Amino acid sequence: MKDSLDAVVKRVGRLGHYTKPEKIEGAIKLDSNENFALDRGFVAGVAAEAASQVDLREYPLDQLEDLYSRLAKYAHVNEKCVAAGSGSDQIIELLLSTLGGRRATVFVPTFSYFINRCELHGIKVDQVPLLHDFTLDKKAFLKSAKKSDLVYLCSPNNPTGNQLDRETVIDIIDSLEGKLFLVDEAYVDFADYSMSNDATKRNNIIVLRTLSKAFGLAGARVGYMVANEKFVRMFRSNIQSPYPISTLSLAIASGVLARAHHVRQTIRAIREDRDRVFARLSKLDGIKTFQSDANFLFIEAGRNYRAICTALRRNGIVVKMLGNIAGHRGCMRVTIGTRDMNEKFLQCLEGLL
Ligand SMILES: Cc1ncc(COP(=O)(O)O)c(C=O)c1O
């Protein structure tokens, strides 16, 4: 033991950390990119069936294998290339603590949890700003990444919502031999392409995915990764703990994956409503809305920020308030929820602007 607890508090307390959103009873919750288009009764039904089947007195022995095969089928990859964890957060944490490395490159703004966790593990993070329209400054990114061991690409990106072109991503990977790429695809189910298949064939890409967003299972804590067979075999046996996901969550996840056709319908509905909400917001003066490939929209409200915050609060609508970020003033990230939730959000802004 190197440090006393006081020294740890002093050292780690200085680092950035994730702040959980506040729970507001009865709110229209558009702040955490969950899938409310997936009916609560549907998920509760699957959970009740799972609860009646599992024996919680036993450790989960073969349920992980069942999950791998269902995830593989959904993601169109070989099941030997899939490993799972307690949310993709936990997989990120495990990878950072075991892969090592001195330096990582990310573009910003991006998912701040990744940056915080690198800092916790003593990995220096070089942050390359995205251009004003949230596309990549490829030259600056490559220059930074050449000096790093690890490159993080959030695709689609949280909080901006856009997904870089596949050609750009492949080109970056091909230009950076010997670097390890973590491609965080937490929102890929709402986008147009995934790097999962590429990850199975190469030896330097790990794709991170989750059931927390499109699959409506944020509370079950199930995330997964796709990588080449050799790395996945070692991850499952030597890196991941033997029982990372509870038997109940495993059974629920498998139950929802068995009904993936229903989830896909809600993904289609969310994508359609994302376009409708985007079109309506684009007509409003005084805010700028950005095109998104995810289940949320990034809005720059500028001088209308405070007034919008107040109006949303008065109407019981919670969104992720980001303030001034990446050269944009008064920003927020708004989840695409059910049509009814989205309509309430739209009417609130349309009544104000
Ligand atoms: C980009 C990104 N990656 C990972 C996660 C974590 O997801 P999980 O619930 O699987 O831990 C989130 C959650 O907000 C996210 O936005």
The ligand as a Gaussian input file, in Angstrom:
#p B3LYP/6-31G(d) Opt

LIG

0 1
 C      -20.778000       6.870000     -25.551000
 C      -21.169000       6.056000     -24.377000
 N      -20.470000       4.946000     -24.099000
 C      -20.772000       4.156000     -23.065000
 C      -21.841000       4.469000     -22.239000
 C      -22.097000       3.581000     -21.069000
 O      -23.111000       2.725000     -21.305000
 P      -23.434000       1.485000     -20.319000
 O      -24.775000       1.783000     -19.760000
 O      -23.385000       0.288000     -21.195000
 O      -22.373000       1.444000     -19.252000
 C      -22.615000       5.598000     -22.486000
 C      -23.720000       5.938000     -21.606000
 O      -24.203000       7.035000     -21.552000
 C      -22.261000       6.411000     -23.587000
 O      -22.934000       7.528000     -23.864000

